[in-house]
Amino acid sequence: MVLTKDEFVSKIKEKHNNLEIDFSKEDALQIKEKTDSDRVKTLKVGNLELAGVEIRTLLGLRSADFTYTIEGDNIKFSVIGYGHGVGMSQTGADALAKQGQNYEEIIKHFYTGVEIIDM
């Protein structure tokens, strides 16, 4: 997804009208923290620090697993995957099942370190 700087600011200001950003500064946008699943947890946007999931929602990104580059008057977001990164992907589970994996293999793919036992 590519947004002009003005489009980006407008989308953020829909919820945060106190945004102040100077794109001439190197740290105008900066990923401050990532989650264990490599999604953006916190993004510095000018004078604000916003959650990655909020940025995802405000900009309409498929996932909070994104990077960005600023190229002239544009900001290019590169997004990996879909969703929130905290559970099982229905389409991913379906694809694994179609490849012949059983329920236990699929669950262990999405939830590493789990043990399935009879109770």
C-alpha positions as CSV (number, residue, x, y, z in Angstrom):
1,M,0.0,0.0,0.0
2,V,1.3,3.4,-0.9
3,L,0.0,6.6,0.7
4,T,1.1,10.2,0.2
5,K,2.3,11.8,3.4
6,D,-0.8,14.0,3.4
7,E,-3.1,10.9,3.1
8,F,-1.2,9.2,5.9
9,V,-1.5,12.3,8.2
10,S,-5.2,12.7,7.3
11,K,-5.9,9.0,8.3
12,I,-4.1,9.3,11.6
13,K,-5.8,12.7,12.4
14,E,-9.2,11.1,12.0
15,K,-8.6,9.7,15.5
16,H,-5.7,11.7,16.8
17,N,-6.2,15.4,15.8
18,N,-3.2,16.3,18.1
19,L,-0.7,14.7,15.7
20,E,2.3,16.8,14.9
21,I,4.8,15.3,12.5
22,D,7.9,16.7,10.7
23,F,8.9,14.3,7.9
24,S,12.2,16.1,7.5
25,K,13.2,14.4,10.8
26,E,14.7,11.0,10.4
27,D,12.6,9.6,13.3
28,A,9.3,11.1,12.1
29,L,8.1,7.5,11.8
30,Q,9.8,4.8,13.8
31,I,9.0,1.2,14.9
32,K,9.6,1.3,18.6
33,E,8.7,-2.3,19.6
34,K,7.7,-5.5,17.9
35,T,5.7,-8.4,19.3
36,D,7.0,-12.0,19.7
37,S,5.3,-12.8,16.4
38,D,7.2,-9.9,14.7
39,R,4.3,-7.6,14.3
40,V,4.6,-3.9,15.1
41,K,3.6,-3.4,18.7
42,T,4.4,0.3,18.9
43,L,5.0,2.9,16.1
44,K,6.2,6.4,16.8
45,V,4.3,8.8,14.6
46,G,5.6,12.3,15.1
47,N,4.7,13.2,18.7
48,L,2.5,10.1,19.2
49,E,3.2,6.5,20.0
50,L,0.5,4.3,18.6
51,A,-0.2,0.6,18.8
52,G,0.5,-1.4,15.6
53,V,-3.0,-2.8,15.6
54,E,-4.4,0.7,15.7
55,I,-2.2,1.7,12.7
56,R,-3.4,-1.4,11.0
57,T,-7.0,-0.3,11.5
58,L,-6.6,3.4,10.7
59,L,-4.7,2.6,7.5
60,G,-6.6,-0.5,6.5
61,L,-3.6,-2.8,6.5
62,R,-4.2,-6.6,6.4
63,S,-1.8,-7.1,9.3
64,A,0.3,-5.4,11.9
65,D,3.3,-7.3,10.5
66,F,4.5,-4.4,8.3
67,T,7.5,-2.4,7.3
68,Y,7.5,1.0,5.6
69,T,9.7,3.1,3.5
70,I,9.5,6.8,2.9
71,E,10.1,7.6,-0.8
72,G,9.8,11.3,-1.6
73,D,6.2,12.4,-0.8
74,N,5.0,8.7,-0.4
75,I,5.0,6.2,2.4
76,K,5.1,2.6,1.1
77,F,3.8,-0.1,3.5
78,S,4.8,-3.7,2.9
79,V,2.5,-6.1,4.8
80,I,3.1,-9.8,5.5
81,G,0.1,-12.0,6.1
82,Y,-3.4,-11.4,7.5
83,G,-4.9,-11.0,10.9
84,H,-3.8,-10.3,14.4
85,G,-1.2,-13.0,14.9
86,V,-2.5,-14.4,18.1
87,G,-4.5,-17.4,16.9
88,M,-5.2,-19.9,14.2
89,S,-5.7,-18.8,10.7
90,Q,-8.8,-20.4,9.2
91,T,-7.4,-20.3,5.7
92,G,-4.0,-21.5,6.8
93,A,-5.6,-24.4,8.7
94,D,-7.7,-25.3,5.7
95,A,-4.6,-25.3,3.5
96,L,-2.7,-27.5,5.9
97,A,-5.7,-29.9,6.0
98,K,-5.8,-30.0,2.2
99,Q,-2.1,-31.0,2.3
100,G,-3.0,-34.0,4.5
101,Q,-2.2,-32.8,8.0
102,N,-4.4,-33.9,10.8
103,Y,-5.9,-31.8,13.5
104,E,-3.1,-32.4,15.9
105,E,-0.4,-31.3,13.4
106,I,-2.4,-28.2,12.5
107,I,-2.9,-27.2,16.1
108,K,0.8,-27.7,16.9
109,H,1.7,-25.6,13.8
110,F,-0.2,-22.6,15.1
111,Y,0.4,-23.1,18.8
112,T,4.0,-24.2,19.3
113,G,4.9,-26.0,22.4
114,V,1.4,-27.3,23.2
115,E,0.7,-30.9,24.2
116,I,-2.6,-32.6,23.3
117,I,-3.7,-35.1,25.9
118,D,-6.8,-37.2,26.6
119,M,-8.6,-36.1,29.8
